[in-house]
Amino acid sequence: MPVIKILPHHEYCPEGAEITAPAGTSICEALLDNGIKIEHACDMSCACTTCHVVVRKGFESLNDAEEEEEDLLDRAWGLEPQSRLSCQAILAQSDVTVEIPKYSINHAKENH
C-alpha cells in the first residue's frame, strides 16, 4: 500500500504523520480515514478548494487533474504547480508527500 507522508500542519496534523491507504483512494479519503480532519466543505464533490494540498513528492504518480479541478485550483490560496484538490487526487502504487496549506478560502469552518 502507498504511504502518504503529511508534513506538519499547525491545526490538522501538528507533528506530521505517515499513513497508508490502498491504491485507488483519494488523498482526502485517506486523510479522513486516518483521523486527519482536512477541510472538505463540498463533501468531496469537486465544488470547492478547501481540501487543497501541495504534493511535494510523488505528484507524477497521481491521476491527471480534470479541467474542472484545474479551474477550481485557480481560486485556491497558495497555489503551486504541484497543487491538487485532495478529493480528486487518486493514489497509485507510489508513496506521496503532501503539505496542507496554512490557509484555505473557507472563512467559516464547519465544526470549529
Kinemage of the C-alpha trace (Angstrom):
@kinemage 1
@onewidth
@group {chain A} dominant
@subgroup {mainchain}
@vectorlist {calphas} color= white
{ca met a 1} P 0.000 0.000 0.000
{ca pro a 2} L 1.232 3.506 -0.758
{ca val a 3} L 2.460 5.612 2.149
{ca ile a 4} L 1.267 9.199 2.472
{ca lys a 5} L 3.616 11.422 4.422
{ca ile a 6} L 1.827 14.503 5.720
{ca leu a 7} L 4.079 17.421 6.575
{ca pro a 8} L 3.304 19.172 9.876
{ca his a 9} L 0.281 21.491 9.845
{ca his a 10} L -0.465 23.619 12.913
{ca glu a 11} L -4.142 22.648 13.069
{ca tyr a 12} L -4.730 19.314 11.340
{ca cys a 13} L -1.512 17.423 11.969
{ca pro a 14} L 0.910 19.341 14.230
{ca glu a 15} L 3.539 16.591 14.353
{ca gly a 16} L 3.126 15.442 10.778
{ca ala a 17} L 2.170 11.830 10.064
{ca glu a 18} L 2.697 8.817 7.856
{ca ile a 19} L -0.344 6.791 6.885
{ca thr a 20} L -1.126 4.072 4.362
{ca ala a 21} L -4.085 3.760 2.040
{ca pro a 22} L -4.963 1.431 -0.805
{ca ala a 23} L -4.281 2.477 -4.380
{ca gly a 24} L -7.457 3.964 -5.860
{ca thr a 25} L -8.197 6.002 -2.725
{ca ser a 26} L -8.263 9.794 -2.852
{ca ile a 27} L -5.788 11.623 -0.652
{ca cys a 28} L -8.718 13.320 1.112
{ca glu a 29} L -10.395 9.992 1.935
{ca ala a 30} L -7.099 8.575 3.196
{ca leu a 31} L -6.502 11.552 5.488
{ca leu a 32} L -10.036 11.476 6.890
{ca asp a 33} L -9.932 7.683 7.369
{ca asn a 34} L -6.789 8.167 9.463
{ca gly a 35} L -8.126 10.909 11.728
{ca ile a 36} L -6.624 13.886 9.901
{ca lys a 37} L -9.626 16.171 9.613
{ca ile a 38} L -8.763 18.119 6.460
{ca glu a 39} L -11.488 20.503 5.346
{ca his a 40} L -13.792 19.268 2.602
{ca ala a 41} L -16.685 21.743 2.543
{ca cys a 42} L -18.252 20.351 -0.653
{ca asp a 43} L -18.214 16.792 0.707
{ca met a 44} L -15.578 15.741 -1.852
{ca ser a 45} L -17.660 16.632 -4.908
{ca cys a 46} L -15.041 18.842 -6.625
{ca ala a 47} L -17.012 22.028 -5.987
{ca cys a 48} L -14.648 23.992 -3.704
{ca thr a 49} L -10.959 24.280 -2.836
{ca thr a 50} L -10.950 23.636 0.905
{ca cys a 51} L -9.158 20.265 0.550
{ca his a 52} L -6.279 21.794 -1.451
{ca val a 53} L -2.897 20.162 -0.854
{ca val a 54} L 0.547 20.595 -2.361
{ca val a 55} L 2.105 17.292 -3.398
{ca arg a 56} L 5.802 17.594 -2.515
{ca lys a 57} L 6.754 14.067 -3.618
{ca gly a 58} L 5.020 11.593 -5.921
{ca phe a 59} L 2.963 14.159 -7.863
{ca glu a 60} L 3.556 12.390 -11.173
{ca ser a 61} L 2.144 9.114 -9.786
{ca leu a 62} L -1.325 10.596 -9.208
{ca asn a 63} L -4.106 10.592 -11.777
{ca asp a 64} L -4.194 13.622 -14.077
{ca ala a 65} L -6.300 16.576 -12.951
{ca glu a 66} L -9.517 17.109 -14.888
{ca glu a 67} L -10.360 20.563 -16.286
{ca glu a 68} L -12.955 21.146 -13.536
{ca glu a 69} L -10.325 20.599 -10.835
{ca glu a 70} L -7.813 22.842 -12.596
{ca asp a 71} L -10.406 25.631 -12.845
{ca leu a 72} L -11.131 25.386 -9.112
{ca leu a 73} L -7.436 25.316 -8.215
{ca asp a 74} L -7.073 28.742 -9.815
{ca arg a 75} L -9.021 30.050 -6.775
{ca ala a 76} L -7.048 28.158 -4.116
{ca trp a 77} L -4.896 30.019 -1.597
{ca gly a 78} L -1.178 29.374 -2.047
{ca leu a 79} L -1.480 27.689 -5.459
{ca glu a 80} L 1.695 25.946 -6.639
{ca pro a 81} L 2.494 23.838 -9.729
{ca gln a 82} L 2.092 20.667 -7.624
{ca ser a 83} L -1.267 21.712 -6.147
{ca arg a 84} L -4.180 19.275 -6.213
{ca leu a 85} L -7.602 19.027 -4.663
{ca ser a 86} L -7.093 16.091 -2.334
{ca cys a 87} L -10.610 14.798 -3.077
{ca gln a 88} L -9.630 14.402 -6.741
{ca ala a 89} L -6.032 13.185 -6.355
{ca ile a 90} L -6.156 9.378 -6.547
{ca leu a 91} L -3.297 7.295 -5.180
{ca ala a 92} L -1.491 4.820 -7.410
{ca gln a 93} L 1.176 2.437 -6.073
{ca ser a 94} L 3.748 5.142 -5.264
{ca asp a 95} L 4.354 6.921 -1.979
{ca val a 96} L 3.468 10.615 -1.793
{ca thr a 97} L 4.347 13.517 0.476
{ca val a 98} L 1.731 16.228 0.923
{ca glu a 99} L 1.603 19.619 2.556
{ca ile a 100} L -1.707 21.078 3.683
{ca pro a 101} L -1.527 24.839 3.062
{ca lys a 102} L -1.722 27.086 6.102
{ca tyr a 103} L -4.919 28.764 4.873
{ca ser a 104} L -7.912 27.955 2.731
{ca ile a 105} L -10.520 30.233 1.208
{ca asn a 106} L -13.116 28.859 3.629
{ca his a 107} L -13.737 31.677 6.125
{ca ala a 108} L -16.476 29.877 8.122
{ca lys a 109} L -15.193 26.437 9.032
{ca glu a 110} L -17.563 23.630 9.891
{ca asn a 111} L -17.369 22.051 13.368
{ca his a 112} L -14.954 24.607 14.830
